[in-house]
Amino acid sequence: MAKILLVEDDDLVRDMLAQMLIRASHEVESATNGEEATEILKNSNPDIMVTDIIMPKKSGITLISEVKHKHPDMEIIAISGGGRLDPTGYLDLSESLGATVSFEKPIDNTALLMAIDLLAHGGKPAST
């Protein structure tokens, strides 16, 4: 079991991912944007942060950079549908800033759960 901070501005995607993670016996705390995640991180120390990239108020790119500076050992999984651009560019940038692995939306739930399990046990999954 891992303690996960899930940062996603789309209510349906956030709820679906949270339910899937809870069913897989993970503890989940959710935020709707990067600013909310920053507030949560002041009082919480998750093992893994799963964050969208394109969000209002504070982007996932900014959030990843800040989290890696303040919590260098936290594992980060970036997710993106790309908005108006191809998600690959955003995901490559997120990994260069410290995300351990990244996934394009729609997310392969099995691959995401496998990545979380690997990270929770000290492994490093391959990006998808």
C-alpha positions in Angstrom: 0.0 0.0 0.0 1.2 3.5 -0.9 0.1 6.9 0.3 -0.8 8.8 -2.9 -1.5 12.4 -3.7 -3.6 12.5 -6.8 -3.7 15.9 -8.6 -6.2 16.2 -11.4 -8.5 19.0 -12.4 -11.0 16.9 -14.3 -13.6 15.7 -11.7 -14.5 12.5 -13.6 -10.9 11.4 -14.2 -9.9 12.3 -10.6 -12.8 10.3 -9.2 -12.2 7.3 -11.4 -8.5 7.2 -10.6 -9.1 7.7 -6.9 -11.6 4.8 -6.8 -9.3 2.5 -8.7 -6.4 3.3 -6.4 -8.5 2.8 -3.2 -9.7 -0.5 -4.6 -6.1 -1.5 -5.0 -5.6 -0.7 -1.2 -3.8 2.6 -1.6 -4.4 5.6 0.6 -5.5 8.5 -1.6 -5.6 12.2 -1.0 -6.9 14.3 -3.9 -6.3 17.9 -5.1 -8.0 19.7 -8.0 -4.9 21.8 -9.1 -1.3 22.5 -8.3 -2.0 25.2 -5.7 -4.3 22.8 -3.7 -1.6 20.1 -3.9 1.0 22.5 -2.6 -1.2 23.3 0.4 -1.8 19.5 1.1 2.0 18.9 0.9 2.5 21.3 3.8 0.8 18.8 6.2 1.1 15.5 4.3 4.0 13.4 3.2 2.8 11.0 0.4 5.0 8.3 -1.0 3.9 9.1 -4.6 2.3 12.0 -6.3 0.3 11.4 -9.5 -0.3 14.7 -11.3 -1.9 16.0 -14.4 0.2 18.4 -16.4 -2.4 20.9 -17.9 -4.3 22.4 -15.0 -5.6 25.9 -13.9 -3.9 27.9 -11.2 -0.6 26.0 -11.2 0.5 23.6 -13.9 1.8 20.1 -13.3 5.1 21.2 -14.7 5.5 23.9 -12.1 4.2 21.6 -9.4 6.7 18.8 -10.3 9.6 21.3 -10.2 8.6 22.7 -6.8 7.9 19.2 -5.3 11.3 17.8 -6.5 13.0 20.9 -4.9 11.3 20.5 -1.6 10.8 16.7 -1.5 13.6 15.3 -3.7 12.8 11.7 -2.7 9.1 11.8 -3.6 8.2 9.6 -6.6 6.1 11.5 -9.2 4.0 10.1 -12.0 2.9 12.6 -14.6 -0.2 12.1 -16.7 -1.4 14.2 -19.6 -3.9 14.3 -22.5 -1.9 17.1 -24.0 -4.5 19.8 -24.2 -4.1 21.5 -27.6 -0.6 20.0 -28.1 0.7 16.4 -28.3 1.1 15.1 -24.8 4.5 13.6 -25.5 6.2 17.0 -25.2 4.7 17.8 -21.8 5.5 14.3 -20.5 9.1 14.4 -21.7 9.5 17.8 -20.0 7.9 16.4 -16.8 10.4 13.6 -16.7 13.3 16.0 -17.3 12.1 17.9 -14.2 11.9 14.9 -12.0 8.8 12.8 -12.8 9.8 9.2 -12.5 7.4 7.9 -15.1 4.6 9.4 -17.3 1.4 8.2 -18.9 -0.7 9.6 -21.8 -4.4 9.8 -21.3 -6.5 7.7 -21.5 -4.5 5.9 -18.9 -3.9 2.2 -18.9 -5.1 1.5 -15.4 -3.2 -1.8 -15.1 0.1 -0.1 -16.2 -0.5 2.7 -13.7 -1.1 0.3 -10.9 2.0 -1.7 -11.8 4.1 1.5 -11.9 2.7 2.5 -8.4 3.5 -0.9 -7.0 7.0 -0.8 -8.4 7.7 2.7 -7.1 6.2 1.8 -3.7 8.7 -1.0 -3.4 11.7 0.9 -4.7 11.6 -0.1 -8.4 11.6 2.1 -11.4 9.0 1.4 -14.1 9.4 2.2 -17.8 7.4 5.2 -19.3 4.4 4.5 -21.4 
